Amino acid sequence: MKSPYILSTALILSIAAGCSQSDSQSKPADQNSTAKASESANGAADVPESSSGVAKGEPAPGTTPGSNELTPEQVISETAAQLKSRVPFTLPKTIPVADDLHLTSMTKSDSKSYEITFYETKEPIPINSSKLKGLGNDSKIAVVKATEYKTEQEAADMVGYQKADPTGNPPVNLGSGIKGYTDAGAGSVFLNWNEGRWLFASKAMSAKGNQNIELGKKVVSYLESTMLPPPDKGRVTLDANAPEGRNHMIVWQDGNIVYQIEQPNGAMTGLDIAAAFHEK
């Protein structure tokens, strides 16, 4: 009668021993898992952060790892942040930059005006860096200005808009139904025309009179697919002697504020910048 009892007891002891062994084997795994979790938490806590909330050694949002390069749109946004003026920060949405070059700028501003010189450089240079002072005209893209005047009439006077009236010479067909009117004097020839509330005035030496017409047709064709800002009044002054030179100016009125684009790297670059003011 004792044999069944002894067998049952042995079976129970065997099962208990197996459970004990299973527990002892699982504990190191659990401890190892806990240790790894602790190590991971400690490791995360050890990563230093910068004042911007970005871990040191990590690229800031909007930048390329290993560089300080900004996109043209970011440069324009950062440029606006540097201005200290009550004049509305109306800036072009983008600036044309040559391939493989980088956009940057130098700013000046006061309560009633601001002036921005945009540059393109081989290497990224911070906005308003002292390095920009040593750059020549070859690196300059254009100068963008805005000035607030006391009255709208004073602003209109600064623009100098006028109606392009017929002269004694036959009108010139510039395309798209636009007629230009020529005049001459003091060794120069002039070509004027209107589009909307804009006056376009091109000038060339008498010996290069046809260049007025060539540039005029190019501008009219460009404006078939591109819009300039809708001004109260606007004027585009072109130097047909050197279309790729810097003797061009675009100026327009918006209420009592006058915007200007000066010294663009070519007439068409100036128009590109002006058109970027109108981009949505």
C-alpha positions as CSV (number, residue, x, y, z in Angstrom):
1,M,0.0,0.0,0.0
2,K,3.0,2.3,0.4
3,S,4.3,2.0,-3.2
4,P,1.6,4.2,-4.8
5,Y,2.3,6.9,-2.2
6,I,6.0,6.7,-2.7
7,L,5.6,6.9,-6.5
8,S,3.3,9.9,-6.3
9,T,5.7,11.7,-4.0
10,A,8.6,11.0,-6.3
11,L,6.6,12.4,-9.2
12,I,5.7,15.5,-7.3
13,L,9.4,16.1,-6.4
14,S,10.4,15.6,-10.0
15,I,7.9,18.1,-11.3
16,A,8.9,20.6,-8.6
17,A,12.6,20.2,-9.5
18,G,11.7,20.8,-13.2
19,C,9.8,24.0,-12.4
20,S,12.6,25.3,-10.2
21,Q,15.1,24.7,-13.0
22,S,12.8,26.5,-15.5
23,D,12.5,29.5,-13.2
24,S,16.3,29.7,-12.7
25,Q,16.8,29.6,-16.5
26,S,14.3,32.3,-17.2
27,K,15.5,34.8,-14.5
28,P,18.8,35.6,-16.3
29,A,16.9,36.4,-19.5
30,D,14.5,38.7,-17.6
31,Q,17.4,40.4,-15.8
32,N,19.2,40.8,-19.1
33,S,16.2,42.4,-20.7
34,T,15.7,44.7,-17.7
35,A,19.4,45.7,-17.8
36,K,19.2,46.5,-21.6
37,A,16.1,48.7,-21.0
38,S,17.9,50.5,-18.2
39,E,21.0,50.9,-20.4
40,S,18.9,52.2,-23.3
41,A,17.2,54.8,-21.0
42,N,20.5,55.8,-19.5
43,G,22.0,56.2,-23.0
44,A,19.2,58.4,-24.1
45,A,19.6,60.6,-21.1
46,D,23.3,60.9,-21.8
47,V,22.7,62.5,-25.3
48,P,23.5,66.3,-24.9
49,E,21.0,68.7,-26.4
50,S,21.7,72.2,-27.8
51,S,19.7,75.3,-26.7
52,S,17.5,74.8,-29.8
53,G,16.4,71.4,-28.6
54,V,18.4,69.6,-31.3
55,A,20.9,67.0,-30.1
56,K,24.5,68.0,-30.6
57,G,26.0,66.6,-33.8
58,E,22.5,66.4,-35.4
59,P,21.6,68.8,-38.4
60,A,19.2,71.5,-37.6
61,P,15.8,71.4,-39.4
62,G,16.1,72.7,-42.9
63,T,19.8,72.3,-43.2
64,T,22.0,69.8,-45.0
65,P,24.2,67.6,-42.8
66,G,27.8,68.8,-42.9
67,S,27.0,72.3,-44.2
68,N,25.4,75.6,-43.3
69,E,23.7,75.9,-46.7
70,L,20.2,77.4,-46.8
71,T,17.8,77.4,-49.7
72,P,17.1,80.7,-51.5
73,E,13.7,80.8,-49.9
74,Q,15.3,80.3,-46.4
75,V,17.8,83.1,-47.1
76,I,15.1,85.5,-48.1
77,S,13.1,84.6,-44.9
78,E,16.3,85.0,-42.7
79,T,17.0,88.3,-44.5
80,A,13.6,89.7,-43.7
81,A,14.2,88.8,-40.0
82,Q,17.3,91.0,-40.0
83,L,15.4,94.1,-41.1
84,K,14.5,96.7,-38.5
85,S,11.9,98.8,-40.3
86,R,8.2,99.6,-40.1
87,V,8.0,99.3,-43.9
88,P,6.1,96.1,-44.7
89,F,8.5,93.3,-45.4
90,T,7.4,92.8,-49.0
91,L,10.2,90.7,-50.6
92,P,10.5,88.5,-53.7
93,K,9.6,84.9,-53.1
94,T,12.9,83.8,-54.7
95,I,16.0,85.3,-56.2
96,P,17.6,83.8,-59.4
97,V,21.0,82.2,-58.5
98,A,23.5,80.6,-60.9
99,D,23.9,76.9,-60.7
100,D,26.4,75.7,-58.0
101,L,26.4,79.1,-56.3
102,H,24.9,80.1,-52.9
103,L,22.5,83.0,-52.1
104,T,23.3,85.4,-49.3
105,S,22.7,89.1,-48.5
106,M,23.7,92.3,-46.8
107,T,21.0,94.5,-45.2
108,K,20.6,98.1,-44.1
109,S,17.4,99.4,-42.5
110,D,15.8,102.1,-40.4
111,S,12.2,102.9,-39.4
112,K,11.2,104.2,-42.9
113,S,13.3,102.2,-45.3
114,Y,15.4,99.1,-46.0
115,E,18.0,98.1,-48.5
116,I,19.1,94.6,-49.3
117,T,22.0,93.6,-51.5
118,F,21.8,90.0,-52.7
119,Y,25.0,88.1,-53.6
120,E,25.8,84.7,-55.1
121,T,28.9,83.1,-53.8
122,K,30.9,79.9,-54.3
123,E,30.7,78.9,-50.7
124,P,27.9,79.6,-48.2
125,I,28.4,82.9,-46.4
126,P,26.1,84.0,-43.5
127,I,23.8,87.0,-44.0
128,N,25.5,90.3,-43.1
129,S,28.9,88.6,-42.8
130,S,31.9,91.0,-42.9
131,K,33.2,88.8,-45.8
132,L,30.5,90.3,-48.0
133,K,32.1,93.7,-47.9
134,G,35.0,92.6,-49.9
135,L,33.0,91.1,-52.8
136,G,33.0,92.8,-56.2
137,N,30.1,93.5,-58.6
138,D,30.6,90.0,-60.2
139,S,29.0,88.5,-57.1
140,K,26.2,91.0,-56.8
141,I,22.7,89.9,-58.1
142,A,20.8,93.0,-57.4
143,V,19.9,95.7,-54.8
144,V,16.3,95.7,-53.5
145,K,15.0,98.8,-51.7
146,A,11.8,100.0,-50.1
147,T,11.0,103.5,-48.8
148,E,8.0,104.9,-47.0
149,Y,7.0,108.5,-48.0
150,K,4.7,110.9,-46.2
151,T,2.1,110.9,-48.9
152,E,1.1,108.8,-51.9
153,Q,1.7,111.8,-54.2
154,E,5.3,112.0,-53.0
155,A,5.7,108.3,-53.7
156,A,4.2,108.7,-57.2
157,D,6.6,111.6,-57.9
158,M,9.5,109.4,-57.0
159,V,8.4,106.7,-59.5
160,G,8.2,109.1,-62.5
161,Y,5.5,107.3,-64.4
162,Q,4.2,108.9,-67.6
163,K,2.1,108.1,-70.6
164,A,4.1,107.0,-73.6
165,D,2.7,109.3,-76.2
166,P,3.3,109.1,-80.0
167,T,6.2,111.1,-81.4
168,G,6.7,112.3,-84.9
169,N,8.2,108.9,-85.7
170,P,6.2,105.9,-86.8
171,P,5.3,103.6,-83.9
172,V,7.2,100.3,-83.5
173,N,5.4,97.0,-83.3
174,L,6.8,95.2,-80.2
175,G,4.4,92.3,-80.4
176,S,1.3,91.3,-78.6
177,G,-0.4,94.5,-79.8
178,I,2.1,96.7,-77.9
179,K,3.3,99.8,-79.7
180,G,6.5,101.6,-78.8
181,Y,7.4,105.2,-79.6
182,T,10.9,106.3,-80.5
183,D,12.6,109.6,-80.0
184,A,16.2,110.9,-80.2
185,G,18.4,113.5,-78.7
186,A,22.0,114.2,-77.5
187,G,23.5,111.3,-79.3
188,S,20.9,108.8,-77.9
189,V,17.7,107.2,-79.1
190,F,14.8,106.3,-76.8
191,L,12.0,103.8,-77.0
192,N,9.0,104.1,-74.6
193,W,5.8,102.0,-74.2
194,N,3.2,101.3,-71.7
195,E,1.8,98.0,-70.4
196,G,-1.0,98.5,-67.8
197,R,0.2,101.0,-65.3
198,W,3.9,100.4,-66.1
199,L,6.1,102.7,-68.2
200,F,9.0,101.0,-70.0
201,A,11.8,103.3,-71.2
202,S,14.8,102.0,-73.1
203,K,17.8,104.0,-74.1
204,A,20.7,103.3,-76.5
205,M,23.4,105.3,-78.3
206,S,22.3,106.5,-81.7
207,A,24.6,104.0,-83.5
208,K,22.8,101.2,-81.6
209,G,19.2,102.3,-82.0
210,N,18.1,98.8,-83.1
211,Q,19.1,97.4,-79.8
212,N,16.2,99.4,-78.2
213,I,13.8,97.5,-80.4
214,E,15.4,94.1,-79.8
215,L,15.4,94.5,-76.1
216,G,11.8,95.9,-76.2
217,K,10.5,92.9,-78.1
218,K,12.3,90.6,-75.7
219,V,10.7,92.3,-72.7
220,V,7.2,92.3,-74.2
221,S,7.5,88.6,-75.1
222,Y,8.7,87.8,-71.5
223,L,5.6,89.6,-70.0
224,E,3.3,87.5,-72.1
225,S,3.8,84.7,-69.6
226,T,5.1,86.5,-66.5
227,M,3.4,89.2,-64.4
228,L,5.0,92.1,-62.7
229,P,3.5,93.4,-59.4
230,P,0.3,95.4,-60.0
231,P,1.5,98.9,-59.1
232,D,-0.3,102.2,-58.5
233,K,2.4,103.4,-60.9
234,G,5.6,101.7,-62.1
235,R,8.6,102.4,-64.3
236,V,11.2,100.1,-65.9
237,T,14.4,101.9,-67.1
238,L,16.5,99.8,-69.5
239,D,20.0,100.3,-70.9
240,A,19.9,98.7,-74.4
241,N,23.6,99.4,-74.9
242,A,24.3,96.7,-72.3
243,P,21.3,94.4,-71.7
244,E,23.5,92.1,-69.5
245,G,25.0,95.1,-67.6
246,R,23.7,96.7,-64.4
247,N,22.4,100.1,-65.6
248,H,18.7,99.0,-65.3
249,M,16.1,100.0,-62.7
250,I,12.6,98.8,-61.8
251,V,10.6,101.0,-59.5
252,W,6.9,100.9,-58.5
253,Q,4.5,102.5,-56.0
254,D,2.2,100.7,-53.6
255,G,0.4,103.4,-51.6
256,N,3.0,105.6,-50.0
257,I,5.7,103.0,-50.3
258,V,8.1,102.8,-53.3
259,Y,9.9,99.6,-54.1
260,Q,13.1,99.6,-56.2
261,I,15.3,97.0,-57.9
262,E,18.7,98.5,-58.8
263,Q,21.9,97.2,-60.4
264,P,20.5,93.8,-61.4
265,N,22.8,91.4,-63.1
266,G,21.1,92.0,-66.4
267,A,17.8,93.5,-67.5
268,M,16.0,90.1,-67.5
269,T,17.3,89.3,-64.0
270,G,15.8,92.5,-62.8
271,L,12.4,91.5,-64.3
272,D,12.7,88.0,-62.8
273,I,13.2,89.6,-59.3
274,A,10.3,92.0,-59.8
275,A,8.0,89.2,-61.0
276,A,8.9,87.2,-57.9
277,F,7.3,89.9,-55.8
278,H,4.0,89.0,-57.4
279,E,4.3,85.2,-56.9
280,K,1.8,83.6,-54.5
